[in-house]
Structure formats: structure tokens, C-alpha cells
Amino acid sequence: MKSRCIRLLLDFIRDERGPTAVEYGVMLALIIVVCITAVTTLGGNTKNSFSRASSVFGGSAS
């Protein structure tokens, strides 16, 4: 019984399918974080640009 449990544990550790799925999950999470950061930064820059243009042309920025 004990040797069977050890063998199952070693087989689980040697199996490379699990870590590959985890690596893809981590890569996907990093890509999502980069995209959210880029959209947030771009949105802030766009808002500032429109606010400056509105103040130059005398409009009211909301």
C-alpha cells in the first residue's frame, strides 16, 4: 500500500501535463494584466488630451 502511494506520487510529479496548463494560465493572466494597464493608461491620456483641447477652444470639459 505504501509503495503504491509513493509510486502514484512520483508519477504525479513526473507528469508534465499539469505544469503546462498552469504555465498557460499564468501567461494568460499576465497578458490580461498588460492589456488592462494599457487600456487604462491610454484612456487617461486620451481624457487629458481632450480636456486640453477643450480648454484651448474655450469649451467646457465635463
C-alpha positions as CSV (number, residue, x, y, z in Angstrom):
1,M,0.0,0.0,0.0
2,K,2.8,2.4,1.0
3,S,4.8,1.7,-2.1
4,R,1.7,2.2,-4.3
5,C,1.1,5.6,-2.8
6,I,4.8,6.6,-3.3
7,R,4.6,5.3,-6.9
8,L,1.4,7.4,-7.6
9,L,3.0,10.5,-6.0
10,L,6.1,10.1,-8.2
11,D,4.0,9.6,-11.3
12,F,2.1,12.7,-10.5
13,I,5.3,14.7,-10.0
14,R,6.8,13.4,-13.3
15,D,3.6,14.2,-15.3
16,E,4.2,17.3,-17.4
17,R,0.7,18.0,-18.5
18,G,-0.3,19.8,-15.2
19,P,2.5,22.3,-15.2
20,T,2.0,23.1,-18.8
21,A,-1.7,24.0,-18.1
22,V,-0.6,26.1,-15.2
23,E,2.0,27.9,-17.3
24,Y,-0.6,28.8,-19.9
25,G,-2.9,30.1,-17.2
26,V,-0.1,32.3,-15.8
27,M,0.7,33.6,-19.2
28,L,-2.9,34.4,-19.9
29,A,-3.2,36.2,-16.6
30,L,-0.1,38.3,-17.4
31,I,-1.5,39.2,-20.8
32,I,-4.8,40.3,-19.3
33,V,-2.9,42.5,-16.7
34,V,-0.9,44.1,-19.5
35,C,-4.0,44.8,-21.6
36,I,-5.9,46.3,-18.7
37,T,-2.9,48.5,-17.8
38,A,-2.5,49.6,-21.5
39,V,-6.2,50.5,-21.8
40,T,-6.3,52.4,-18.5
41,T,-3.2,54.4,-19.5
42,L,-4.5,55.1,-23.0
43,G,-7.9,56.1,-21.6
44,G,-6.2,58.5,-19.1
45,N,-4.0,60.0,-21.8
46,T,-7.0,60.4,-24.2
47,K,-9.0,62.2,-21.5
48,N,-6.2,64.6,-20.8
49,S,-5.8,65.3,-24.5
50,F,-9.5,66.1,-24.9
51,S,-9.5,68.2,-21.8
52,R,-6.6,70.3,-23.0
53,A,-8.1,70.7,-26.5
54,S,-11.4,71.7,-24.9
55,S,-9.7,74.4,-22.8
56,V,-7.9,75.7,-25.8
57,F,-11.0,76.1,-27.8
58,G,-13.0,77.5,-24.9
59,G,-15.4,74.7,-24.4
60,S,-16.4,73.3,-21.0
61,A,-14.9,69.9,-20.1
62,S,-17.2,67.5,-18.3
